[in-house]
Amino acid sequence: MQQLKSYHRPDSVEAVLSLLDRPDVKTTVIGGGTSLVATLPEEVEEVVDLQAVGLTAVVHTPDRMTIGAMVRLQSLVADKEAPELLRRMAHREGPNTFRNAASLGGVLVDANSESELLAALLVFEAVVSVQTSAGGRQKTLPDFLADVAGSLDGGLVTAVSLKKSGQTAHARVARTPQDKPIVAALARKAENGDVLLALCGVGETAVLVDPTALDTLNPTGDFRGSSVYRKQMAAVLSERILNELS
Ligand SMILES: Cc1cc2nc3c(=O)[nH]c(=O)nc-3n(C[C@H](O)[C@H](O)[C@H](O)COP(=O)(O)OP(=O)(O)OC[C@H]3O[C@@H](n4cnc5c(N)ncnc54)[C@H](O)[C@@H]3O)c2cc1C
């Protein structure tokens, strides 16, 4: 059984960073705790709860929105200024009780292959703000997801900024309408005509893909869908939503 030595609940990002910046103490942060509490690695000695830190602001401009890392998924669902696709995909992440606990920062760091919210953030060209004790930096979401631990570099996600405009489409296959997707495809046509396509269920995390290179996908199969099935569904769903946008 896990034996934690300390639980911290600081009230500033600086205090969080100084707790994380102790090489001799294995420390991790908790956002909403929906994933971490069940999967806490054995070696973690201390946890830092982000609940009192803030990071809960959502700032809208005409073309962008910036979302604090501790904004709960239910707040995104309820945000009438947010793109409709983002709201629907936040709703899909889980039931009400889950959405009121889980934070956007947790979704990013969890980097789940089945997260349609993560795929939505990819098509809205999200940029992730990370703060470490050495300073702040920004990464595009694909770069962030390519190496989550390296991107965090011992720090924390503070915010995500994304574009709001463009036409969008979404399609999925799942065992039941409420279930996690086996494969999901999301696309957005930006105002300059560029089309972004993101897929769930074909890689280790949700991924942005080149619509002309779908035959290079090599998804891992599981009890819900073989590799061949996932690859075929990726092509079928992508074609369907890209046709909707053309
Ligand atoms: C019933 C249930 C259903 C779920 N369904 C889905 C699903 O459909 N799709 C899906 O993608 N996931 C799902 N999950 C997994 C997970 O709960 C989500 O990814 C969730 O949104 C994580 O958010 P959280 O705030 O609870 O993160 P936590 O559990 O608190 O943390 C998750 C990870 O992120 C890190 N972290 C959290 N916030 C930050 C931050 N600001 N900076 C740096 N690191 C941070 C933590 O250290 C930890 O490693 C599900 C979990 C449960 C229990």
The ligand as a Gaussian input file, in Angstrom:
#p B3LYP/6-31G(d) Opt

LIG

0 1
 C      -14.251000       7.295000     -14.337000
 C      -13.072000       7.861000     -15.113000
 C      -13.222000       8.087000     -16.458000
 C      -12.168000       8.626000     -17.192000
 N      -12.383000       8.856000     -18.482000
 C      -11.434000       9.439000     -19.221000
 C      -11.691000       9.755000     -20.579000
 O      -12.776000       9.493000     -21.104000
 N      -10.709000      10.355000     -21.298000
 C       -9.518000      10.646000     -20.712000
 O       -8.653000      11.222000     -21.373000
 N       -9.227000      10.345000     -19.438000
 C      -10.156000       9.742000     -18.673000
 N       -9.877000       9.447000     -17.377000
 C       -8.493000       9.703000     -16.905000
 C       -8.261000      11.036000     -16.175000
 O       -9.122000      11.050000     -15.077000
 C       -8.431000      12.314000     -16.997000
 O       -7.396000      12.418000     -17.936000
 C       -8.516000      13.542000     -16.091000
 O       -9.085000      14.572000     -16.818000
 C       -7.304000      13.954000     -15.392000
 O       -7.543000      15.228000     -14.770000
 P       -7.266000      15.473000     -13.214000
 O       -7.297000      16.945000     -13.004000
 O       -8.170000      14.664000     -12.381000
 O       -5.767000      14.959000     -13.137000
 P       -5.013000      14.246000     -11.930000
 O       -5.551000      12.872000     -11.713000
 O       -4.962000      15.149000     -10.769000
 O       -3.561000      14.175000     -12.582000
 C       -3.308000      13.421000     -13.753000
 C       -1.822000      13.616000     -14.091000
 O       -1.598000      14.970000     -14.450000
 C       -0.653000      15.576000     -13.577000
 N       -1.113000      16.964000     -13.444000
 C       -2.365000      17.380000     -13.143000
 N       -2.426000      18.728000     -13.255000
 C       -1.194000      19.145000     -13.628000
 C       -0.628000      20.434000     -13.894000
 N       -1.336000      21.559000     -13.860000
 N        0.673000      20.495000     -14.250000
 C        1.416000      19.363000     -14.331000
 N        0.934000      18.136000     -14.090000
 C       -0.351000      18.024000     -13.739000
 C       -0.643000      14.743000     -12.336000
 O        0.590000      14.823000     -11.658000
 C       -0.892000      13.358000     -12.930000
 O        0.304000      12.826000     -13.447000
 C      -10.905000       8.902000     -16.593000
 C      -10.760000       8.655000     -15.235000
 C      -11.832000       8.151000     -14.507000
 C      -11.652000       7.915000     -13.032000

